[in-house]
Amino acid sequence: MAFRVALLSIIALFVVAEGKPRIHFNDTTGELKILVFSDLHYGETEDRDNKSDIFQKTLLDVEKPDMVSGNAGVDWLNPISRDHLLVRSLDLRVPLKVVFNGDAYSDYGDVLCWIKFNCTEFFVKQWERFTAIVRKRQIPYAFALGNHDHFLDGIKPDGKSIMTYDATHSNLSLAKEAPPGVSGGSVYYVPVYENSTAQGKPTGVLWMLDSGKLSCMGLTGWGCATEDQIEWFKSQAESEDLRGLQGLMFVHIPLQEVLLYWNVFGKDPQRVSGEKDEDVGCSSGNTGLFTAALGLNVSGIFHGHDHNNDFLARVESTSRTIHVGYGRKSGYGGYGGVLAAKPGARVIIMKLNRDRQDYTWSTYIRLENNSTAHETVRQFERYFYAVMEAESMSSTAPTFVLFPGGLGDSALTMALGGLGPCAFWDDEEPWRYRYGFTEQANGIFIDAPGPTGFSTGPIEQTVEEIIDHMTVSVLELFEKYPRLNKKVHLFGFSASATLVAMLGDRIVKLHNSSVDLAGVLLMSGVVGPSEIYRGCYEMARKRKLLTAEQLVNMSKALENCEHQIAMCNGNGVAPPPSPRDWPAECDDVEQNCMDVFFNPLEEKGIDLYDVRHKAEPEDYNVDDHPPYSYLNRPDVQRKLGVSGHWQHYNDEVLDALLKYNIYDATYHVEQLLDNGVKVLVLHGDQDYITNSMGALAWVLKLNGSIEYGSMLAKVAAVAIPRCTPPHALDTIRSQEYTNGAKLAFIEVPSTVDN
């Protein structure tokens, strides 16, 4: 009988091994979520273990994939993280994976087994307890050993035996037995594949290392990932299967660099997110893991161990950026403190890039009470912003949030070009400007989307990602600056007008939002792309900018462009399909239409932004002039708290996001009006790219719950009184509606210098 039981156990082990889960990004959304539990400390008292069970269940309920749900126009019922106010559907579930990042149980929970030098029974009981919930819910998990998961030397089981047990007793465990000849138990990696069917080389990798228990390199203190583990890591990271892959690393005891970078950056909120409420209990020796990880494309190293620290520091080298720091004390075992009294978990969202060959990630702390702690940290992304309070009464003065054009322009160009309190013309230093918007209004200037100006990070891959980031930025800024009047006007210039219309639609539908959206300004925008291209043709024809033959060719091309734009936007069905769902041929429509409508004028040397003038010569370098040289001065950057070369414009952002210029934002503008928001559309009649002829035609077609456009068409344009200096706007049509909405169209005519 004993022989049969043993044989059956061996067979079962092989079946379990063959049935290991395969970790991959979602086939549709390209996302993967990791929930990191640190320092649960099971095995101390039944009361604490019960509370930790409830904690795990609560966090898994909150972060389970189908909690991130909803449809456009539907109330947001789920109190989810600010960074995930996303429009999703339940068929786009984000795969979930759990990492137990050390001290899952307390080795001191049964000291009697120490006397026997065998705590195997105690370990098995705690393993069954701390993994029970994820096993019941069929959630794959990885396990990195902490100092309290190890028993003292000579007491069974050792680290290798613990990991062997885990790897062979659950078909949901991602653990592997430690490689021969390498110290420690939890020394393995988890490949992450592009999708559920991808074969061959993975897209990412998760590294688990064992920081041991006590002493490092013979030095008294806390343990560390040993040098032979690091050599193993290097050999695997440089192998053919894993070479060049971006990785995330989990190791329980903090590296010495965690303390170093807290001391260097701890007071810089741009570099560090989170709190330090106890001394950093780092390894007693430095085995070079941080340097090795940075050099081999690890972009995040996450620790546990210190129950009252949860900060994460961003460290930038000349070629790479890495985040290093903590998760959050999870559960109710172990010692307490300020943060430990409010247990939580770190949540990491990994998202494939557009080419699906790499990924970016963001992270936040989820607390048991369903709130989030601190600001969301994104892997590299960091929007630069400038908040300029009104000269007086910032709490009652209106507030505007401005997104620049391009896409790819820096908002500082506009802040220092007449909209803010200072301005440049031909001066080396800014001078006080008394006619800027911020004289009577609070102004927030944001460099977004993508890395432009002083913003850093990868270029967003989808419109949804852009709007998510813009939403988070706006909401967090008003929490950070509570003095500002929360009655907000969004300003979108040029290509950002479309994004601002979408952003406004998102904000106005959020329940309990800290922002009261009062109005939206769409200035020289391409919110109705078909009408703008038709306006280009009409402008070229009426102004006689092109030959008769060129106009005939343009007229023929117009029909094709309008057809393609309509196809990409669902042929008028509201809301239009997301660009994420566009067929591949939509990616080239904008560039093809631009070639037809813009190239003929450019060949004649006509300035597309003011057809009265010749275009600037190609060798004209705007970076040689203020404010560009000013913003790159070291003393100025020190005062701004930034570093690096400031660019007024990023061509890569434009190239990557150009295709979205054919997205028709009509639906979103009509939604704004239906929700009683003021919408002001402003165009100049000498601008060819975003011409006023096409813009007016688009405005007069707006038709939501009220026939906004046709009612405005009945209103005569009236002159706007001039003022000093002579930058006055000239004619306006405006209409107020029964639902409280207002719609106005302003045209700046040729008598005013645009």
Residue pairs with C-beta under 8 A, 6 or more apart in sequence:
13 168
15 171
16 168
16 169
16 170
16 171
17 167
17 168
19 171
20 171
20 173
20 174
21 140
21 171
21 172
21 174
22 193
22 196
23 32
23 95
23 97
23 140
23 174
23 190
23 191
23 192
23 193
23 206
24 32
24 95
24 192
24 193
24 194
24 195
24 196
24 198
25 31
25 32
25 95
25 192
25 193
25 194
25 195
25 203
25 350
25 351
25 352
25 359
26 32
26 92
26 93
26 94
26 95
26 195
27 195
27 196
27 197
28 91
28 92
29 88
29 92
29 94
29 351
30 351
30 352
30 356
30 359
31 94
31 95
31 349
31 350
31 351
31 352
32 94
32 95
32 97
32 192
32 349
32 350
32 351
33 63
33 65
33 94
33 95
33 96
33 97
33 347
33 348
33 349
33 350
34 96
34 97
34 98
34 99
34 206
34 248
34 347
34 348
34 349
34 350
35 59
35 60
35 63
35 96
35 97
35 98
35 99
35 345
35 346
35 347
35 366
36 98
36 99
36 101
36 250
36 302
36 327
36 345
36 346
36 347
36 348
37 56
37 59
37 98
37 99
37 100
37 101
37 104
37 327
37 330
37 331
37 345
38 100
38 101
38 102
38 103
38 252
38 303
38 304
38 305
38 326
38 327
38 328
38 329
38 330
38 345
38 346
39 102
39 103
39 146
39 304
39 305
39 307
39 329
39 330
39 331
39 333
39 334
40 52
40 55
40 56
40 100
40 103
40 104
40 105
40 130
40 330
40 331
40 333
41 48
41 52
41 103
41 104
41 105
41 106
41 148
41 331
41 332
41 333
41 334
42 48
42 49
42 52
42 104
42 105
42 106
42 109
42 126
42 129
42 130
42 331
42 333
43 49
43 105
43 106
43 109
43 110
43 122
43 125
43 126
43 129
43 333
44 106
44 109
44 333
44 334
48 331
48 332
48 333
49 129
49 332
49 333
51 331
51 332
52 130
52 330
52 331
52 332
52 333
53 129
53 132
53 133
55 330
55 331
55 332
55 343
55 368
56 133
56 134
56 330
56 331
57 133
58 368
58 370
59 330
59 344
59 345
59 366
59 368
60 96
60 98
60 133
60 134
60 137
60 139
61 67
62 80
62 366
62 370
63 96
63 345
63 347
63 366
64 96
65 93
65 94
65 95
65 96
66 90
66 93
67 78
67 80
68 78
68 80
68 84
68 86
68 88
68 94
69 78
69 88
69 89
69 90
70 76
70 77
70 78
70 86
70 87
70 88
71 87
71 89
72 87
72 575
73 509
73 671
75 511
76 85
76 509
76 510
76 511
79 370
81 347
81 364
81 366
81 372
81 376
82 372
82 376
82 472
82 475
82 476
83 349
83 362
83 364
83 372
83 376
83 468
83 472
84 349
84 468
85 468
85 471
85 472
85 506
85 510
86 464
86 468
87 464
87 506
94 349
96 139
97 139
97 140
97 141
97 142
97 174
98 134
98 139
98 140
98 141
98 142
99 141
99 142
99 143
99 144
99 206
99 208
99 250
100 130
100 131
100 141
100 142
100 143
100 144
101 144
101 146
101 250
101 252
101 302
101 303
101 304
101 327
102 144
102 145
102 146
102 147
102 148
102 149
102 211
102 252
102 253
102 304
102 305
103 146
103 147
103 148
103 149
103 252
103 304
103 305
103 334
104 126
104 127
104 130
104 143
104 146
104 149
105 123
105 126
105 127
105 129
105 130
105 148
105 149
105 333
106 148
106 333
106 334
107 119
107 148
107 149
107 150
107 151
107 152
108 148
109 122
109 126
110 119
110 122
113 119
113 121
113 122
113 155
114 151
114 152
114 155
117 154
117 155
117 156
118 155
118 156
119 151
119 155
119 156
119 157
120 156
120 157
123 151
123 157
123 162
123 165
124 165
127 162
127 165
127 166
127 169
131 141
131 166
131 170
131 173
134 140
134 141
134 172
135 170
135 172
138 172
139 172
140 172
140 173
140 174
141 172
141 173
141 174
142 173
142 174
142 175
142 190
142 206
142 208
142 250
143 163
143 166
143 173
143 175
143 186
143 208
144 186
144 208
144 209
144 210
144 250
144 251
144 252
145 159
145 162
145 163
145 184
145 185
145 186
145 210
145 211
145 252
146 211
146 252
146 253
146 304
146 305
147 211
147 212
147 213
147 214
147 222
147 223
147 252
147 253
147 305
148 334
149 159
149 162
150 158
150 159
150 162
150 185
150 212
150 213
151 157
151 158
152 213
157 165
158 185
159 178
159 184
159 185
159 186
159 210
159 212
160 177
160 178
160 184
160 185
161 185
162 185
163 175
163 176
163 177
163 178
163 185
163 186
163 188
164 177
166 173
166 175
167 173
167 175
167 176
167 177
174 190
175 186
175 188
175 208
176 188
177 188
178 184
178 185
178 186
178 187
178 188
178 210
179 187
179 188
179 232
181 228
182 228
182 229
182 232
183 210
183 212
183 226
183 228
183 229
184 209
184 210
184 212
184 225
184 226
184 229
185 210
186 208
186 209
186 210
187 208
187 209
187 210
187 229
187 232
188 208
189 205
189 206
189 207
189 208
189 236
189 242
189 247
190 205
190 206
190 208
191 202
191 204
191 205
191 241
191 242
192 202
192 203
192 204
192 205
192 206
192 350
193 202
193 203
194 202
194 203
194 352
194 356
201 241
201 242
201 245
202 241
202 242
202 245
203 245
203 352
203 356
203 357
203 358
203 359
204 245
204 246
204 247
204 248
204 350
204 358
204 359
205 237
205 242
205 245
205 246
205 247
205 248
206 247
206 248
206 249
206 250
207 233
207 247
207 248
207 249
207 250
207 298
208 249
208 250
208 251
209 225
209 229
209 233
209 249
209 250
209 251
209 289
210 225
210 229
210 251
211 222
211 223
211 224
211 225
211 251
211 252
211 253
211 283
212 223
212 224
212 225
212 226
212 253
213 223
214 220
214 221
214 222
214 223
215 221
215 222
215 223
215 284
216 222
216 223
216 224
216 226
216 283
216 284
216 285
216 287
217 224
217 227
217 284
217 285
217 287
218 285
219 284
219 285
220 284
221 283
221 284
221 285
222 253
222 281
222 282
222 283
222 284
222 305
223 253
223 283
223 284
224 253
224 255
224 283
224 284
224 285
224 286
224 287
224 289
225 251
225 283
225 287
225 289
226 287
227 287
227 288
230 287
230 288
230 289
230 292
233 289
233 292
233 293
233 296
234 292
234 296
236 242
237 243
237 245
237 247
237 296
237 297
238 296
244 297
245 297
246 297
246 298
246 299
246 358
246 359
247 293
247 296
247 297
247 298
247 299
248 298
248 299
248 300
248 301
248 302
248 348
248 350
248 361
249 293
249 298
249 300
249 301
249 302
250 301
250 302
251 289
251 301
251 302
251 303
252 303
252 304
252 305
253 281
253 282
253 283
253 303
253 305
254 280
254 281
254 282
254 283
254 303
254 305
254 306
254 325
254 326
255 282
255 283
255 286
255 289
255 290
255 301
255 303
255 324
256 282
256 283
256 286
256 290
257 290
257 315
257 324
258 280
258 282
258 303
258 313
258 324
258 325
258 326
259 280
259 282
261 271
261 272
261 313
261 315
261 324
262 272
262 276
262 280
262 311
262 313
265 271
265 272
265 313
265 314
266 272
266 276
266 311
266 313
268 641
269 375
270 382
270 641
270 642
271 313
271 314
272 311
272 312
272 313
272 314
272 325
273 311
273 312
273 374
273 375
273 377
274 309
274 310
274 311
274 312
274 325
274 326
274 365
274 373
274 374
275 308
275 309
275 310
275 311
275 338
275 339
275 374
276 308
276 309
276 311
277 308
277 309
277 337
277 338
277 339
278 306
278 307
278 308
278 309
278 337
279 306
280 306
280 309
281 305
281 306
289 301
290 301
290 324
293 301
293 322
294 315
294 317
294 320
294 322
297 320
298 322
299 320
299 321
299 322
299 323
299 361
299 379
300 322
300 323
300 324
300 348
300 361
300 363
300 379
301 322
301 323
301 324
301 325
302 325
302 326
302 327
302 346
302 348
303 324
303 325
303 326
303 327
304 326
304 327
304 329
306 326
307 329
307 334
307 335
307 336
307 337
307 339
307 340
308 329
308 337
308 338
308 339
308 340
309 325
309 326
309 339
310 325
310 326
310 327
310 328
310 329
310 339
310 344
310 346
310 365
310 373
310 374
311 325
311 326
312 323
312 324
312 325
312 326
312 363
312 377
313 323
313 324
313 325
314 321
314 322
314 323
314 377
315 321
315 322
315 323
315 324
321 379
321 380
323 363
323 377
323 379
326 346
327 345
327 346
327 365
328 339
328 343
328 344
328 345
328 346
328 365
328 367
328 373
329 339
329 340
329 343
329 344
330 343
330 344
330 345
331 343
332 343
334 340
342 367
342 368
342 369
342 373
343 367
343 368
344 365
344 366
344 367
344 368
344 373
345 365
345 366
346 363
346 364
346 365
346 366
347 363
347 364
347 365
347 366
348 361
348 362
348 363
349 361
349 362
349 363
350 359
350 360
350 361
351 359
351 360
351 361
351 362
351 461
351 465
352 358
352 359
353 359
353 360
353 458
353 461
354 461
354 462
354 656
360 378
360 379
360 380
360 381
360 457
360 458
361 378
361 379
362 376
362 377
362 378
362 379
362 381
363 376
363 377
363 378
364 372
364 373
364 374
364 375
364 376
364 377
365 372
365 373
365 374
366 372
367 373
375 476
376 472
378 457
379 457
379 458
380 456
380 457
380 458
381 455
381 456
381 457
381 458
381 469
382 455
382 456
382 457
383 446
383 447
383 448
383 455
383 469
383 473
384 446
384 447
384 453
384 454
384 455
384 642
385 411
385 444
385 445
385 446
385 447
385 473
385 477
386 411
386 412
386 415
386 420
386 443
386 444
386 445
387 442
387 443
387 444
387 477
387 481
387 484
388 415
388 420
388 421
388 438
388 442
388 443
388 444
388 445
389 397
389 438
389 442
389 483
389 484
390 397
390 438
390 439
390 440
390 441
390 442
391 421
391 438
391 439
391 440
394 442
394 483
394 484
394 485
395 483
395 484
395 485
396 485
397 440
397 441
397 442
397 485
398 440
398 441
398 442
398 485
398 487
398 489
398 518
399 441
399 442
399 443
399 444
399 484
399 485
399 486
399 487
399 488
399 489
400 437
400 441
400 442
400 443
400 444
400 488
400 489
400 490
400 491
400 521
401 444
401 446
401 474
401 477
401 488
401 489
401 490
401 491
402 411
402 414
402 415
402 419
402 443
402 444
402 445
402 446
402 491
402 493
403 411
403 446
403 448
403 470
403 490
403 491
403 492
403 493
403 496
403 499
403 500
403 503
404 410
404 411
404 413
404 414
404 445
404 447
404 452
404 493
404 494
404 496
405 493
405 494
405 495
405 496
405 524
406 452
406 494
406 495
406 496
406 649
406 650
406 653
406 654
407 449
407 450
407 494
407 495
407 496
407 499
407 653
407 654
407 657
407 658
407 660
408 450
408 452
408 649
408 650
408 651
408 652
408 653
408 654
408 657
409 452
409 493
409 494
409 648
409 649
410 447
410 452
410 453
410 454
410 646
410 647
410 648
410 649
411 445
411 446
411 447
411 448
411 453
412 445
412 447
412 453
412 454
412 627
412 631
412 646
412 648
413 453
413 627
413 648
414 420
414 445
414 493
415 443
415 445
416 422
416 423
416 424
416 430
416 627
417 423
417 424
417 627
418 433
418 435
418 436
418 727
419 436
419 437
419 438
419 443
419 445
420 433
420 436
420 437
420 438
420 443
420 445
421 432
421 433
421 436
421 438
421 439
422 430
422 431
422 432
422 433
422 436
423 430
423 431
423 433
423 436
424 430
424 431
424 626
424 627
424 630
426 625
426 626
427 626
428 626
428 629
428 630
429 630
430 626
430 627
430 630
435 725
435 727
437 443
442 484
442 485
444 477
444 484
446 470
446 473
447 453
447 454
447 455
448 455
448 466
448 469
448 470
448 473
449 459
449 460
449 466
449 469
449 470
449 499
449 653
449 657
450 457
450 459
450 460
450 650
450 652
450 653
450 656
450 657
451 457
451 458
451 459
451 650
451 652
451 653
452 647
452 649
452 650
452 653
453 646
453 647
453 648
454 640
454 642
454 644
454 646
456 644
459 652
459 653
459 656
459 657
460 466
460 469
460 657
462 578
462 579
462 580
463 499
463 502
463 578
463 579
463 580
463 660
463 663
464 578
464 580
466 499
466 657
467 499
467 502
467 503
467 506
470 499
470 503
471 503
471 506
471 507
474 488
474 503
474 507
474 515
475 507
475 513
475 514
475 515
478 484
478 486
478 488
478 514
478 515
479 514
486 514
486 515
486 516
487 516
487 518
488 515
488 516
488 517
488 518
489 518
489 519
489 520
489 521
489 678
490 500
490 503
490 504
490 507
490 517
490 519
490 520
490 521
491 500
491 520
491 521
491 523
492 498
492 499
492 500
492 501
492 503
492 520
492 521
492 522
492 523
492 525
493 523
493 524
493 525
494 523
494 524
494 525
494 526
494 690
495 525
495 526
495 657
495 660
495 661
496 525
497 522
497 523
497 524
497 525
497 526
497 527
497 665
498 525
498 526
498 527
498 660
498 661
498 663
498 665
500 520
500 522
500 525
501 520
501 522
501 525
501 527
501 665
501 668
501 669
501 672
502 665
502 668
504 517
504 520
504 668
504 672
504 677
505 668
505 671
505 672
507 513
507 515
507 517
508 517
508 671
508 672
508 675
508 677
509 671
509 675
517 672
517 677
518 677
518 678
519 677
519 678
519 679
519 680
519 742
520 669
520 672
520 677
520 678
520 679
520 680
521 680
521 682
522 669
522 679
522 680
522 681
522 682
523 681
523 682
523 683
524 682
524 683
524 684
524 687
524 689
524 690
525 681
525 690
525 695
526 532
526 661
526 689
526 690
527 664
527 665
527 666
527 669
527 681
527 698
528 664
528 665
528 666
528 694
528 695
528 697
528 698
528 701
529 565
529 590
529 661
529 662
529 663
529 664
530 561
530 562
530 565
530 566
530 664
531 694
531 695
531 697
531 698
531 701
532 689
532 690
532 691
532 694
532 695
532 698
533 558
533 561
533 562
533 565
533 593
533 597
533 694
534 558
534 562
534 694
534 697
535 691
535 692
535 693
535 694
535 695
535 697
536 554
536 597
536 688
536 689
536 691
536 694
537 551
537 554
537 555
537 558
537 597
538 693
538 694
539 545
539 611
539 688
539 691
539 693
540 546
540 550
540 551
540 554
540 600
540 601
540 688
541 551
543 611
545 601
545 604
545 606
545 611
545 688
546 554
546 600
546 601
546 604
550 600
553 596
554 596
554 597
554 600
557 593
557 596
557 597
561 589
561 592
561 593
561 596
561 597
564 585
564 586
564 589
564 592
564 593
564 662
565 589
565 593
565 662
565 664
566 572
567 586
568 577
568 579
568 582
568 583
568 586
568 589
568 662
568 663
569 576
569 577
569 662
569 663
569 664
570 576
570 577
574 666
574 667
574 670
575 667
575 668
576 663
576 664
576 667
579 586
579 659
579 660
579 663
586 659
586 662
587 659
588 659
589 659
589 662
590 658
590 659
590 660
590 661
590 662
591 658
591 659
593 662
598 608
598 688
598 689
601 608
601 611
601 688
602 608
602 615
605 614
605 615
606 614
606 615
606 688
607 613
607 614
607 615
607 616
608 615
608 687
608 688
608 689
609 686
609 687
609 688
609 689
609 754
610 684
610 686
610 687
610 754
611 686
611 688
612 686
612 750
622 628
622 648
622 649
623 629
623 647
623 648
628 646
628 648
630 636
631 637
631 640
631 646
632 645
632 646
637 643
637 644
637 646
666 698
666 701
666 702
669 679
669 702
670 702
670 703
670 704
670 708
671 704
672 679
672 741
673 679
673 702
673 704
673 706
673 708
673 737
673 739
673 741
673 743
674 704
674 705
674 706
674 739
674 741
675 741
676 739
676 740
676 741
677 741
678 741
678 742
678 743
678 744
679 741
679 742
679 743
679 744
680 744
680 745
680 746
681 695
681 699
681 743
681 744
681 745
681 746
682 729
682 745
682 746
682 747
682 748
683 690
683 691
683 692
683 695
683 696
683 745
683 746
683 747
683 748
684 692
684 747
684 748
684 749
684 752
684 754
685 691
685 692
685 693
685 747
685 748
685 749
685 750
686 750
686 754
687 754
692 747
692 748
695 745
696 745
696 747
699 709
699 712
699 743
699 745
700 709
700 710
700 712
700 713
701 709
702 708
702 709
702 712
702 743
703 709
703 710
705 739
706 737
706 738
706 739
706 741
708 735
708 737
708 741
708 743
709 743
711 735
711 737
712 733
712 734
712 735
712 743
712 745
715 733
715 734
715 735
716 733
717 731
717 732
717 733
717 747
718 731
718 732
718 733
719 730
719 731
720 728
720 729
720 730
720 731
720 732
720 746
721 728
722 728
726 752
726 753
727 752
727 753
728 752
729 746
729 748
729 752
730 746
730 747
730 748
730 749
730 751
730 752
731 746
731 747
731 749
732 744
732 745
732 746
732 747
733 744
733 745
734 742
734 743
734 744
734 745
735 742
735 743
735 744
736 742
737 743
748 754
